[in-house]
Amino acid sequence: MYGSSTTTDSDRTAFRQAEKKYKLYKNAPKSRHKKHLEPDLSEVFDFKSILESFKHEGKIPPGIFRLDCDFHRPVFCFQDRPGFYFIPGALSTEEQCYWVRESLTSFPQPPNRTNHNAIYGALNDLFIAASKKKVLVEVGRPVADVDFSLCPGARDLDGPRWQFSGESFVIPKGDSCNAVEASVLLRKLRWSTLGLQFDWSKRDYDVSLPHKKIPAPLCQLAKKIAAPAMPLGEEFRPEAAIVNYFGSGDMLGGHLDDMEADWSKPIVSISLGCKAIFLLGGKSREDPPVAMYLRSGDIVLMAGQARECFHGIPRIFSDDDKAEVFPLTSQFSDQDDLCFMEYIRTSRININIRQVH
């Protein structure tokens, strides 16, 4: 994604160079990308350590200050990035587990759209189907070797249509059957949209698409944690949310979130699962970004000038010793929760809530 092999670091923007520095080259030959396999992380801000130092010694690193506000948790800001707020460890482990469950079971449900809609249409209960080892089969027309008793009425459907089979279905060899395992689809889930639906092709919200309001518990949480970034006397109004799903080796390139009408209102970003590196740049890709760790339960708010800053996720830490998800996986240790544990131990979920109008 960084261009041809003849491209040099001097040809890249400062933001792209930072992405290259922290990106995980998991399968690259050691002789070629040795420096990427063990990158220098000494310049990455660690707000967990900053919080601990502040609590015990009252010290804060140069360039960072604690926001003076009436909030139940310490809020930190960069002096040279107005409108950016970092709230480390804002959610308890129990709250994190709740939102992991919602993100995997409720948020991808129709009429909410996902990246799978373009190919398979609306999919119901994807996580449940994956946990039961089901297979998604195309049943819009007769398909050899498909047991249509598992999908009542399937032969009467017009055009291509996909439904989950029973647990006993086996994908036949050859091209006679269009089918994909639900577990594969779950791992390829990249985003879902809540509330007003976002049209990625037009990069705008499409009010004509069917949608439900943001779930009340998520609205209440967003209003509460958005308070430090809100103009005095105003309350955040959650109208849309984009949930991003990251697997091992995934990244999110530098971008702007600029489609909302009023940039004075923050984007509320909730991190769940594996630790990641977050890059916060400036108004140009040429501005060198600052890097920081995002851990499960951290909250980031971006409002005002920070909304004009390029930002992205160049790396997810999915190794057991670096992901820092043990508190979550230990909570998901019950037999009924093993599928959640298996997913989140190598994945990251980001819920970002917006006020559109």
Solvent accessible surface area in square Angstrom, and as a share of the most:
residue,aa,sasa,rsa
1,M,134,0.60
2,Y,24,0.09
3,G,67,0.65
4,S,70,0.45
5,S,102,0.66
6,T,114,0.66
7,T,40,0.24
8,T,73,0.42
9,D,65,0.34
10,S,101,0.65
11,D,99,0.51
12,R,37,0.13
13,T,35,0.21
14,A,23,0.18
15,F,2,0.01
16,R,74,0.27
17,Q,71,0.32
18,A,14,0.11
19,E,4,0.02
20,K,28,0.12
21,K,69,0.29
22,Y,9,0.03
23,K,39,0.17
24,L,40,0.20
25,Y,33,0.12
26,K,125,0.53
27,N,144,0.74
28,A,21,0.16
29,P,81,0.51
30,K,151,0.64
31,S,114,0.74
32,R,163,0.60
33,H,33,0.15
34,K,151,0.64
35,K,139,0.59
36,H,6,0.03
37,L,48,0.24
38,E,152,0.68
39,P,19,0.12
40,D,84,0.44
41,L,54,0.27
42,S,92,0.59
43,E,121,0.54
44,V,13,0.08
45,F,59,0.25
46,D,34,0.17
47,F,1,0.01
48,K,98,0.41
49,S,57,0.37
50,I,12,0.06
51,L,15,0.07
52,E,83,0.37
53,S,38,0.25
54,F,46,0.19
55,K,121,0.51
56,H,153,0.68
57,E,112,0.50
58,G,52,0.50
59,K,128,0.54
60,I,52,0.27
61,P,47,0.29
62,P,129,0.81
63,G,33,0.32
64,I,8,0.04
65,F,80,0.33
66,R,105,0.38
67,L,39,0.19
68,D,146,0.76
69,C,49,0.29
70,D,152,0.79
71,F,30,0.13
72,H,107,0.48
73,R,62,0.23
74,P,19,0.12
75,V,1,0.01
76,F,0,0.00
77,C,8,0.04
78,F,8,0.03
79,Q,118,0.52
80,D,94,0.49
81,R,27,0.10
82,P,68,0.43
83,G,18,0.18
84,F,1,0.00
85,Y,33,0.12
86,F,1,0.00
87,I,0,0.00
88,P,4,0.03
89,G,34,0.33
90,A,13,0.10
91,L,9,0.05
92,S,53,0.34
93,T,35,0.20
94,E,110,0.50
95,E,72,0.32
96,Q,16,0.07
97,C,5,0.03
98,Y,91,0.35
99,W,15,0.05
100,V,0,0.00
101,R,80,0.29
102,E,39,0.17
103,S,0,0.00
104,L,3,0.01
105,T,43,0.25
106,S,46,0.29
107,F,2,0.01
108,P,12,0.07
109,Q,49,0.22
110,P,37,0.23
111,P,41,0.26
112,N,23,0.12
113,R,84,0.30
114,T,12,0.07
115,N,41,0.21
116,H,10,0.05
117,N,28,0.14
118,A,98,0.76
119,I,123,0.63
120,Y,40,0.15
121,G,30,0.29
122,A,61,0.48
123,L,19,0.10
124,N,88,0.45
125,D,60,0.31
126,L,10,0.05
127,F,12,0.05
128,I,79,0.40
129,A,4,0.03
130,A,13,0.10
131,S,45,0.29
132,K,98,0.41
133,K,164,0.69
134,K,55,0.23
135,V,9,0.05
136,L,1,0.00
137,V,1,0.00
138,E,11,0.05
139,V,0,0.00
140,G,10,0.09
141,R,125,0.46
142,P,100,0.63
143,V,18,0.10
144,A,58,0.45
145,D,107,0.55
146,V,18,0.10
147,D,71,0.37
148,F,26,0.11
149,S,88,0.57
150,L,68,0.34
151,C,2,0.01
152,P,115,0.73
153,G,46,0.44
154,A,1,0.01
155,R,148,0.54
156,D,122,0.63
157,L,48,0.24
158,D,141,0.73
159,G,42,0.41
160,P,95,0.60
161,R,119,0.43
162,W,42,0.15
163,Q,51,0.23
164,F,39,0.16
165,S,4,0.03
166,G,16,0.15
167,E,121,0.54
168,S,93,0.60
169,F,21,0.09
170,V,121,0.70
171,I,65,0.33
172,P,30,0.19
173,K,196,0.83
174,G,63,0.60
175,D,148,0.76
176,S,57,0.37
177,C,12,0.07
178,N,64,0.33
179,A,27,0.21
180,V,28,0.16
181,E,83,0.37
182,A,0,0.00
183,S,51,0.33
184,V,55,0.31
185,L,3,0.01
186,L,15,0.08
187,R,93,0.34
188,K,117,0.49
189,L,1,0.01
190,R,90,0.33
191,W,50,0.18
192,S,0,0.00
193,T,1,0.00
194,L,1,0.01
195,G,2,0.01
196,L,22,0.11
197,Q,0,0.00
198,F,15,0.06
199,D,28,0.14
200,W,104,0.37
201,S,103,0.66
202,K,148,0.63
203,R,115,0.42
204,D,64,0.33
205,Y,26,0.10
206,D,34,0.18
207,V,101,0.58
208,S,93,0.60
209,L,41,0.20
210,P,96,0.60
211,H,72,0.32
212,K,132,0.56
213,K,186,0.79
214,I,10,0.05
215,P,48,0.30
216,A,62,0.48
217,P,61,0.38
218,L,0,0.00
219,C,25,0.15
220,Q,124,0.55
221,L,22,0.11
222,A,0,0.00
223,K,73,0.31
224,K,112,0.48
225,I,3,0.01
226,A,0,0.00
227,A,56,0.44
228,P,19,0.12
229,A,9,0.07
230,M,24,0.11
231,P,44,0.28
232,L,187,0.93
233,G,83,0.80
234,E,88,0.39
235,E,114,0.51
236,F,1,0.01
237,R,117,0.43
238,P,17,0.10
239,E,38,0.17
240,A,1,0.01
241,A,1,0.00
242,I,9,0.04
243,V,0,0.00
244,N,24,0.12
245,Y,3,0.01
246,F,13,0.05
247,G,12,0.11
248,S,51,0.33
249,G,37,0.36
250,D,34,0.18
251,M,40,0.18
252,L,61,0.30
253,G,27,0.26
254,G,11,0.11
255,H,51,0.23
256,L,44,0.22
257,D,24,0.13
258,D,43,0.22
259,M,57,0.26
260,E,6,0.03
261,A,85,0.66
262,D,47,0.24
263,W,82,0.29
264,S,50,0.32
265,K,19,0.08
266,P,1,0.01
267,I,7,0.04
268,V,0,0.00
269,S,20,0.13
270,I,0,0.00
271,S,3,0.02
272,L,1,0.00
273,G,0,0.00
274,C,2,0.01
275,K,19,0.08
276,A,0,0.00
277,I,0,0.00
278,F,14,0.06
279,L,1,0.01
280,L,0,0.00
281,G,0,0.00
282,G,10,0.09
283,K,118,0.50
284,S,46,0.30
285,R,90,0.33
286,E,111,0.50
287,D,54,0.28
288,P,99,0.62
289,P,23,0.15
290,V,31,0.18
291,A,7,0.05
292,M,0,0.00
293,Y,24,0.09
294,L,5,0.03
295,R,35,0.13
296,S,20,0.13
297,G,0,0.00
298,D,8,0.04
299,I,0,0.00
300,V,5,0.03
301,L,0,0.00
302,M,12,0.05
303,A,6,0.05
304,G,30,0.29
305,Q,97,0.43
306,A,0,0.00
307,R,6,0.02
308,E,56,0.25
309,C,9,0.06
310,F,27,0.11
311,H,13,0.06
312,G,2,0.02
313,I,6,0.03
314,P,2,0.01
315,R,14,0.05
316,I,2,0.01
317,F,8,0.03
318,S,14,0.09
319,D,78,0.41
320,D,107,0.55
321,D,119,0.62
322,K,93,0.39
323,A,1,0.00
324,E,70,0.31
325,V,12,0.07
326,F,155,0.64
327,P,73,0.46
328,L,2,0.01
329,T,19,0.11
330,S,47,0.30
331,Q,84,0.37
332,F,0,0.00
333,S,68,0.44
334,D,93,0.48
335,Q,144,0.64
336,D,132,0.68
337,D,18,0.09
338,L,62,0.31
339,C,54,0.32
340,F,20,0.08
341,M,51,0.23
342,E,95,0.43
343,Y,8,0.03
344,I,0,0.00
345,R,77,0.28
346,T,34,0.20
347,S,0,0.00
348,R,3,0.01
349,I,0,0.00
350,N,13,0.07
351,I,0,0.00
352,N,11,0.06
353,I,0,0.00
354,R,14,0.05
355,Q,10,0.04
356,V,7,0.04
357,H,113,0.50
